[in-house]
Amino acid sequence: MPASIREEGGLLLGAALIRGTATRLSCPSCGSAHVAQVLGDNGGISYVCTACGHSWS
């Protein structure tokens, strides 16, 4: 158990940073990291690049 609130906050921040970098997507067309996740026509997950407009699933 963490000895202090600061230590516990540091552990949570570290986990959030690791999770954020592990799930980062980039556009296969232009390489931009500006990607939005959207629902597809049949309820599936699709992605759209907000930089160039390329979409994929």
Distance bins in CASP14 RR format, pairs under 12 A and 6 or more apart:
PFRMAT RR
TARGET T0000
AUTHOR 0000-0000-0000
RMODE 2
METHOD distances of the structure
MODEL  1
1 7 0 0 0 0 1 0 0 0 0 0 0
1 8 0 0 0 0 1 0 0 0 0 0 0
1 11 0 0 0 0 0 1 0 0 0 0 0
2 8 1 0 1 0 0 0 0 0 0 0 0
2 9 1 0 0 1 0 0 0 0 0 0 0
2 10 0 0 0 0 1 0 0 0 0 0 0
2 11 1 0 0 1 0 0 0 0 0 0 0
2 12 0 0 0 0 1 0 0 0 0 0 0
3 9 0 0 0 0 0 1 0 0 0 0 0
3 11 0 0 0 0 0 1 0 0 0 0 0
4 10 0 0 0 0 1 0 0 0 0 0 0
4 11 0 0 0 0 0 1 0 0 0 0 0
5 11 0 0 0 0 0 1 0 0 0 0 0
5 12 0 0 0 0 0 1 0 0 0 0 0
6 12 0 0 0 0 0 1 0 0 0 0 0
6 13 0 0 0 0 0 1 0 0 0 0 0
7 13 0 0 0 0 0 1 0 0 0 0 0
7 14 0 0 0 0 0 1 0 0 0 0 0
8 14 0 0 0 0 0 1 0 0 0 0 0
8 15 0 0 0 0 0 1 0 0 0 0 0
9 15 0 0 0 0 1 0 0 0 0 0 0
9 16 0 0 0 0 1 0 0 0 0 0 0
9 17 0 0 0 0 0 1 0 0 0 0 0
10 16 0 0 0 0 1 0 0 0 0 0 0
10 17 0 0 0 0 1 0 0 0 0 0 0
10 18 0 0 0 0 0 1 0 0 0 0 0
11 17 0 0 0 0 0 1 0 0 0 0 0
11 18 0 0 0 0 0 1 0 0 0 0 0
12 18 0 0 0 0 0 1 0 0 0 0 0
12 19 0 0 0 0 0 1 0 0 0 0 0
13 19 0 0 0 0 0 1 0 0 0 0 0
13 20 0 0 0 0 0 1 0 0 0 0 0
14 20 0 0 0 0 1 0 0 0 0 0 0
14 21 0 0 0 0 0 1 0 0 0 0 0
14 22 0 0 0 0 0 1 0 0 0 0 0
15 21 0 0 0 0 0 1 0 0 0 0 0
15 22 0 0 0 0 0 1 0 0 0 0 0
16 22 0 0 0 0 0 1 0 0 0 0 0
16 23 0 0 0 0 0 1 0 0 0 0 0
17 23 0 0 0 0 0 1 0 0 0 0 0
17 24 0 0 0 0 0 1 0 0 0 0 0
18 24 0 0 0 0 0 1 0 0 0 0 0
20 33 0 0 0 0 0 1 0 0 0 0 0
21 33 0 0 0 0 0 1 0 0 0 0 0
23 33 0 0 0 0 0 1 0 0 0 0 0
23 35 0 0 0 0 0 1 0 0 0 0 0
23 37 0 0 0 0 0 1 0 0 0 0 0
23 47 0 0 0 0 0 1 0 0 0 0 0
24 31 0 0 0 0 0 1 0 0 0 0 0
24 32 0 0 0 0 0 1 0 0 0 0 0
24 33 1 0 0 1 0 0 0 0 0 0 0
24 34 0 0 0 0 0 1 0 0 0 0 0
24 35 0 0 0 0 1 0 0 0 0 0 0
24 37 0 0 0 0 0 1 0 0 0 0 0
24 47 0 0 0 0 0 1 0 0 0 0 0
25 31 0 0 0 0 1 0 0 0 0 0 0
25 32 0 0 0 0 1 0 0 0 0 0 0
25 33 1 0 0 1 0 0 0 0 0 0 0
25 34 0 0 0 0 1 0 0 0 0 0 0
25 35 1 0 1 0 0 0 0 0 0 0 0
25 36 0 0 0 0 1 0 0 0 0 0 0
25 37 0 0 0 0 1 0 0 0 0 0 0
25 45 0 0 0 0 0 1 0 0 0 0 0
25 46 0 0 0 0 0 1 0 0 0 0 0
25 47 1 0 0 1 0 0 0 0 0 0 0
25 48 0 0 0 0 0 1 0 0 0 0 0
25 49 0 0 0 0 1 0 0 0 0 0 0
25 50 0 0 0 0 0 1 0 0 0 0 0
25 54 0 0 0 0 0 1 0 0 0 0 0
25 56 0 0 0 0 1 0 0 0 0 0 0
25 57 0 0 0 0 0 1 0 0 0 0 0
26 32 1 0 0 1 0 0 0 0 0 0 0
26 33 1 0 1 0 0 0 0 0 0 0 0
26 34 0 0 0 0 1 0 0 0 0 0 0
26 35 1 0 0 1 0 0 0 0 0 0 0
26 47 0 0 0 0 0 1 0 0 0 0 0
26 49 0 0 0 0 1 0 0 0 0 0 0
26 51 0 0 0 0 0 1 0 0 0 0 0
26 52 0 0 0 0 0 1 0 0 0 0 0
26 54 0 0 0 0 0 1 0 0 0 0 0
26 56 0 0 0 0 0 1 0 0 0 0 0
27 33 1 0 0 1 0 0 0 0 0 0 0
27 34 1 0 0 1 0 0 0 0 0 0 0
27 35 1 0 0 1 0 0 0 0 0 0 0
27 36 0 0 0 0 0 1 0 0 0 0 0
27 47 0 0 0 0 1 0 0 0 0 0 0
27 48 0 0 0 0 1 0 0 0 0 0 0
27 49 1 1 0 0 0 0 0 0 0 0 0
27 50 0 0 0 0 1 0 0 0 0 0 0
27 51 1 0 0 1 0 0 0 0 0 0 0
27 52 1 0 0 1 0 0 0 0 0 0 0
27 53 0 0 0 0 1 0 0 0 0 0 0
27 54 1 0 1 0 0 0 0 0 0 0 0
27 55 0 0 0 0 1 0 0 0 0 0 0
27 56 0 0 0 0 1 0 0 0 0 0 0
28 35 0 0 0 0 1 0 0 0 0 0 0
28 47 0 0 0 0 1 0 0 0 0 0 0
28 49 0 0 0 0 1 0 0 0 0 0 0
28 52 0 0 0 0 0 1 0 0 0 0 0
28 53 0 0 0 0 0 1 0 0 0 0 0
28 54 1 0 0 1 0 0 0 0 0 0 0
28 55 0 0 0 0 0 1 0 0 0 0 0
28 56 1 0 0 1 0 0 0 0 0 0 0
28 57 0 0 0 0 0 1 0 0 0 0 0
29 35 0 0 0 0 0 1 0 0 0 0 0
29 47 0 0 0 0 0 1 0 0 0 0 0
29 48 0 0 0 0 0 1 0 0 0 0 0
29 49 1 0 0 1 0 0 0 0 0 0 0
29 51 0 0 0 0 1 0 0 0 0 0 0
29 52 1 0 1 0 0 0 0 0 0 0 0
29 53 0 0 0 0 1 0 0 0 0 0 0
29 54 1 1 0 0 0 0 0 0 0 0 0
29 55 0 0 0 0 1 0 0 0 0 0 0
29 56 0 0 0 0 1 0 0 0 0 0 0
30 49 1 0 0 1 0 0 0 0 0 0 0
30 50 0 0 0 0 0 1 0 0 0 0 0
30 51 1 0 1 0 0 0 0 0 0 0 0
30 52 1 0 1 0 0 0 0 0 0 0 0
30 53 0 0 0 0 1 0 0 0 0 0 0
30 54 1 0 0 1 0 0 0 0 0 0 0
30 56 0 0 0 0 0 1 0 0 0 0 0
31 49 1 0 0 1 0 0 0 0 0 0 0
31 51 0 0 0 0 1 0 0 0 0 0 0
31 52 0 0 0 0 1 0 0 0 0 0 0
31 53 0 0 0 0 0 1 0 0 0 0 0
31 54 0 0 0 0 1 0 0 0 0 0 0
32 47 0 0 0 0 0 1 0 0 0 0 0
32 48 0 0 0 0 0 1 0 0 0 0 0
32 49 1 0 1 0 0 0 0 0 0 0 0
32 50 1 0 0 1 0 0 0 0 0 0 0
32 51 1 1 0 0 0 0 0 0 0 0 0
32 52 1 0 0 1 0 0 0 0 0 0 0
32 53 0 0 0 0 1 0 0 0 0 0 0
32 54 0 0 0 0 1 0 0 0 0 0 0
33 47 0 0 0 0 0 1 0 0 0 0 0
33 49 0 0 0 0 1 0 0 0 0 0 0
33 50 0 0 0 0 1 0 0 0 0 0 0
33 51 0 0 0 0 1 0 0 0 0 0 0
34 47 0 0 0 0 0 1 0 0 0 0 0
34 48 0 0 0 0 1 0 0 0 0 0 0
34 49 1 0 0 1 0 0 0 0 0 0 0
34 50 1 0 1 0 0 0 0 0 0 0 0
34 51 1 0 1 0 0 0 0 0 0 0 0
34 52 0 0 0 0 1 0 0 0 0 0 0
34 53 0 0 0 0 1 0 0 0 0 0 0
34 54 0 0 0 0 0 1 0 0 0 0 0
35 45 0 0 0 0 0 1 0 0 0 0 0
35 46 0 0 0 0 0 1 0 0 0 0 0
35 47 1 0 1 0 0 0 0 0 0 0 0
35 48 1 0 0 1 0 0 0 0 0 0 0
35 49 1 0 1 0 0 0 0 0 0 0 0
35 50 1 0 0 1 0 0 0 0 0 0 0
35 51 0 0 0 0 1 0 0 0 0 0 0
35 52 0 0 0 0 0 1 0 0 0 0 0
35 53 0 0 0 0 0 1 0 0 0 0 0
35 54 0 0 0 0 1 0 0 0 0 0 0
35 55 0 0 0 0 1 0 0 0 0 0 0
35 56 0 0 0 0 1 0 0 0 0 0 0
36 45 0 0 0 0 0 1 0 0 0 0 0
36 46 0 0 0 0 1 0 0 0 0 0 0
36 47 1 0 0 1 0 0 0 0 0 0 0
36 48 1 0 1 0 0 0 0 0 0 0 0
36 49 1 0 0 1 0 0 0 0 0 0 0
36 50 1 0 1 0 0 0 0 0 0 0 0
36 51 0 0 0 0 0 1 0 0 0 0 0
36 53 0 0 0 0 1 0 0 0 0 0 0
36 54 0 0 0 0 0 1 0 0 0 0 0
36 55 0 0 0 0 1 0 0 0 0 0 0
36 56 0 0 0 0 0 1 0 0 0 0 0
37 44 0 0 0 0 0 1 0 0 0 0 0
37 45 1 0 0 1 0 0 0 0 0 0 0
37 46 1 0 0 1 0 0 0 0 0 0 0
37 47 1 0 1 0 0 0 0 0 0 0 0
37 48 0 0 0 0 1 0 0 0 0 0 0
37 49 0 0 0 0 0 1 0 0 0 0 0
37 50 0 0 0 0 0 1 0 0 0 0 0
37 55 0 0 0 0 0 1 0 0 0 0 0
37 56 0 0 0 0 0 1 0 0 0 0 0
37 57 0 0 0 0 0 1 0 0 0 0 0
38 44 0 0 0 0 1 0 0 0 0 0 0
38 45 1 0 0 1 0 0 0 0 0 0 0
38 46 1 0 1 0 0 0 0 0 0 0 0
38 47 1 0 0 1 0 0 0 0 0 0 0
38 48 1 0 1 0 0 0 0 0 0 0 0
38 49 0 0 0 0 0 1 0 0 0 0 0
38 50 0 0 0 0 0 1 0 0 0 0 0
38 53 0 0 0 0 0 1 0 0 0 0 0
38 55 0 0 0 0 1 0 0 0 0 0 0
38 56 0 0 0 0 0 1 0 0 0 0 0
38 57 0 0 0 0 1 0 0 0 0 0 0
39 45 1 0 0 1 0 0 0 0 0 0 0
39 46 1 0 0 1 0 0 0 0 0 0 0
39 47 0 0 0 0 0 1 0 0 0 0 0
39 48 0 0 0 0 0 1 0 0 0 0 0
39 57 0 0 0 0 0 1 0 0 0 0 0
40 46 1 0 1 0 0 0 0 0 0 0 0
40 47 0 0 0 0 1 0 0 0 0 0 0
40 48 0 0 0 0 0 1 0 0 0 0 0
40 55 0 0 0 0 1 0 0 0 0 0 0
40 56 0 0 0 0 0 1 0 0 0 0 0
40 57 1 0 0 1 0 0 0 0 0 0 0
41 55 0 0 0 0 0 1 0 0 0 0 0
41 57 0 0 0 0 1 0 0 0 0 0 0
42 57 0 0 0 0 0 1 0 0 0 0 0
43 57 0 0 0 0 0 1 0 0 0 0 0
44 57 1 0 0 1 0 0 0 0 0 0 0
45 55 0 0 0 0 0 1 0 0 0 0 0
45 56 0 0 0 0 0 1 0 0 0 0 0
45 57 1 0 0 1 0 0 0 0 0 0 0
46 53 0 0 0 0 0 1 0 0 0 0 0
46 54 0 0 0 0 0 1 0 0 0 0 0
46 55 1 0 1 0 0 0 0 0 0 0 0
46 56 1 0 0 1 0 0 0 0 0 0 0
46 57 1 0 1 0 0 0 0 0 0 0 0
47 53 0 0 0 0 0 1 0 0 0 0 0
47 54 0 0 0 0 1 0 0 0 0 0 0
47 55 1 0 0 1 0 0 0 0 0 0 0
47 56 1 0 1 0 0 0 0 0 0 0 0
47 57 1 0 0 1 0 0 0 0 0 0 0
48 54 1 0 0 1 0 0 0 0 0 0 0
48 55 1 0 1 0 0 0 0 0 0 0 0
48 56 0 0 0 0 1 0 0 0 0 0 0
48 57 0 0 0 0 0 1 0 0 0 0 0
49 55 1 0 0 1 0 0 0 0 0 0 0
49 56 0 0 0 0 1 0 0 0 0 0 0
END
